[in-house]
Amino acid sequence: MEQVKNKIKAIIFDMDGTIIKTESAWQKITLDLLAHYGITTLTEEQEALLKSFSGVAMISVASQLKLHFNLDDNIETIVMHKTVIANAVLANHVEFIEGFELFHARLQQFNIPTSIATNAMPDNLLSLSKQLNFERFFGINLYSQADVNYRPKPDPALFLHAAEKLGVKPEECLVFEDSMPGFLAARAAGMKCIAIKNEFNHSFLEHVHESISNYHEAEEALKKI
């Protein structure tokens, strides 16, 4: 890890699907939201659309749902309903991706600062932070799109904000991410990126420097950067 510290001054983590297992939960949340509007049967095209939402900001997802499913409510109301559903679903059985806690302990051992930078809405970040005690890992360095005037990834603003708060240059940061918007945001910010592999991102891994299945593989991946 000492050789890693000489190259990487800070590490920024996405949240959903990157440090916690929530990708399948978000699929359920979207299905529950559609059920709220009376939509319970989807075409193959609509199912593919839902899978494409991985890593996409909630406001953007709400806009797409309104458009493709002809929802009567405005986007703000759709977001409100989805937030309520999300808080209920994510209150149960959310857990860290394998090896994360041990890997983060190694980073702390070598005084490598870290933060969360997530496209999640601030209420979701706060709820999950309380549930899983994120402060023990990241202190106050918990950032959502609300911290950058709701400019979600793939805009690099969120990663650049996190780097500034950590007191390091963008090129000194490494990002752990799981989605295409995150991969593109890391590249636009001038940061190296390691992907957490999942069923949704296997065709996008050429956009990152390394990819891992879980955090037991993270230290070796860092050495290759």
C-alpha positions in Angstrom: 0.0 0.0 0.0 3.0 2.3 0.5 3.8 2.3 -3.2 0.1 3.1 -3.9 0.2 6.1 -1.6 3.1 7.5 -3.6 0.9 7.6 -6.7 -2.6 8.1 -5.3 -3.3 10.9 -2.7 -7.0 10.4 -2.2 -9.7 7.9 -3.2 -13.3 8.8 -4.0 -16.1 6.2 -3.9 -19.4 6.2 -5.6 -22.1 4.8 -3.3 -24.8 2.7 -4.9 -23.4 -0.5 -6.4 -19.9 0.6 -5.5 -19.6 0.3 -1.8 -23.1 -1.1 -1.1 -25.2 -3.7 -2.9 -28.1 -1.7 -4.1 -28.4 -2.2 -7.9 -31.1 -4.9 -7.6 -32.8 -2.8 -4.9 -33.0 0.2 -7.3 -34.6 -2.0 -9.9 -37.2 -3.0 -7.4 -37.7 0.7 -6.4 -38.4 1.7 -10.0 -40.8 -1.2 -10.4 -42.6 -0.3 -7.2 -42.8 3.3 -8.4 -44.4 2.2 -11.7 -46.8 0.0 -9.8 -47.8 3.1 -7.8 -48.9 4.5 -11.2 -50.8 1.3 -12.1 -48.1 -0.1 -14.4 -47.3 -3.7 -13.6 -46.5 -5.2 -17.0 -43.5 -4.1 -19.1 -42.4 -4.8 -22.6 -38.8 -6.0 -23.4 -38.0 -2.5 -24.6 -39.2 -1.0 -21.3 -37.3 -3.6 -19.3 -34.1 -2.6 -21.2 -34.8 1.0 -20.5 -35.0 0.3 -16.7 -31.7 -1.5 -16.8 -30.1 1.5 -18.6 -30.8 3.7 -15.5 -27.9 2.2 -13.6 -26.0 5.2 -12.0 -28.3 7.8 -13.5 -29.5 10.6 -11.3 -33.0 10.3 -9.9 -34.3 13.5 -11.5 -33.1 12.2 -14.9 -34.7 8.8 -14.3 -38.0 10.5 -13.3 -37.9 12.5 -16.5 -37.4 9.4 -18.6 -40.1 7.5 -16.7 -42.6 10.4 -17.3 -41.8 10.5 -21.0 -41.8 6.8 -21.7 -44.7 5.7 -19.4 -46.8 8.9 -19.9 -47.0 9.5 -16.1 -49.4 12.3 -15.2 -47.4 13.8 -12.3 -44.7 16.4 -12.7 -41.1 15.3 -12.3 -40.8 16.7 -8.8 -43.8 14.6 -7.6 -42.4 11.5 -9.3 -39.0 12.1 -7.5 -40.9 12.5 -4.2 -42.7 9.2 -4.6 -39.6 7.4 -5.6 -37.6 8.8 -2.6 -40.3 7.6 -0.2 -40.2 4.1 -1.8 -36.4 4.1 -1.9 -36.1 4.9 1.8 -38.5 2.1 2.7 -36.8 -0.5 0.4 -33.2 0.5 1.3 -34.0 0.3 5.0 -33.9 -3.5 4.7 -30.9 -5.8 3.9 -28.5 -3.2 2.5 -24.9 -4.4 3.0 -21.4 -3.5 2.0 -19.8 -5.1 -1.1 -17.5 -7.9 -0.1 -14.2 -6.7 1.3 -15.0 -3.0 1.5 -14.6 -2.6 5.2 -11.3 -4.4 5.3 -10.0 -2.4 2.3 -11.0 0.9 3.8 -9.3 0.0 7.0 -6.1 -0.5 5.0 -6.5 3.0 3.4 -7.0 4.5 6.9 -3.9 2.6 8.1 -1.8 4.5 5.5 -3.7 7.8 6.0 -5.1 7.9 2.5 -8.2 10.3 2.7 -11.5 9.1 1.2 -14.9 10.4 0.4 -18.3 9.5 -1.1 -19.5 11.3 -4.2 -22.9 10.0 -5.3 -25.6 10.8 -7.7 -28.1 9.9 -5.0 -30.5 12.5 -3.7 -29.3 14.0 -0.3 -32.1 12.4 1.6 -31.1 8.9 0.3 -27.4 9.6 1.2 -28.4 10.8 4.7 -30.7 7.8 5.3 -28.1 5.2 4.2 -25.3 7.1 6.1 -27.3 6.8 9.3 -28.1 3.1 8.6 -24.6 2.0 7.8 -22.6 4.7 9.8 -20.7 6.1 6.8 -19.0 8.6 9.1 -16.8 6.0 10.6 -15.2 5.6 7.1 -15.5 9.1 5.6 -16.1 11.6 8.4 -17.9 14.6 6.9 -16.7 13.8 3.4 -20.1 12.7 2.1 -21.2 14.5 -1.1 -24.3 14.2 -3.2 -25.4 16.1 -6.3 -27.0 18.7 -4.0 -23.4 19.9 -3.2 -22.9 20.9 -6.9 -26.2 22.5 -7.7 -27.6 19.2 -8.9 -25.1 18.6 -11.7 -25.0 14.8 -11.6 -22.5 12.6 -13.3 -21.4 12.3 -16.1 -20.7 16.0 -15.3 -17.4 15.9 -13.4 -18.4 18.6 -10.9 -19.1 16.1 -8.1 -15.7 14.4 -8.3 -14.0 17.8 -8.6 -15.9 19.0 -5.5 -14.8 16.0 -3.5 -11.1 16.4 -4.6 -11.2 20.1 -3.5 -12.7 19.2 -0.1 -10.1 16.5 0.3 -7.4 19.0 -0.5 -5.8 17.2 -3.4 -5.5 17.8 -7.2 -7.9 15.9 -9.4 -5.1 14.0 -11.1 -4.0 12.7 -7.7 -7.4 11.1 -7.1 -8.6 7.6 -7.9 -12.3 6.8 -8.2 -14.2 3.6 -7.5 -17.3 3.5 -9.7 -19.8 1.0 -11.1 -21.8 2.9 -13.8 -21.2 4.5 -17.2 -22.1 8.0 -15.9 -19.5 7.6 -13.2 -16.8 6.3 -15.6 -17.3 9.3 -17.8 -17.3 11.7 -14.9 -14.0 10.3 -13.6 -12.5 10.6 -17.1 -13.7 14.2 -17.5 -12.3 15.1 -14.0 -8.9 13.8 -15.0 -9.0 11.0 -12.4 -8.1 7.3 -12.7 -11.0 4.9 -12.2 -11.5 1.3 -11.1 -14.8 -0.3 -11.8 -16.8 -2.6 -9.6 -18.1 -5.2 -12.1 -21.8 -6.0 -12.2 -24.4 -7.3 -14.7 -25.1 -3.8 -16.0 -21.6 -2.5 -16.8 -19.7 -5.4 -18.5 -19.8 -3.7 -21.9 -18.5 -0.4 -20.6 -15.3 -1.6 -18.8 -13.0 -0.3 -21.6 -13.7 3.2 -20.2 -11.8 2.4 -16.9 -8.3 1.6 -15.9 -9.0 -1.6 -14.0 -12.0 -3.6 -12.9 -12.6 -5.8 -9.9 -15.4 -8.1 -8.6 -15.0 -7.0 -5.0 -12.7 -5.2 -2.7 -10.6 -8.2 -1.9 -9.1 -7.5 -5.3 -8.8 -3.8 -4.8 -5.2 -3.4 -3.5 -3.7 -5.5 -6.3 -5.7 -3.4 -8.8 -4.4 -0.2 -7.3 -0.8 -1.4 -7.7 -1.4 -1.7 -11.5 -2.6 1.9 -11.9 
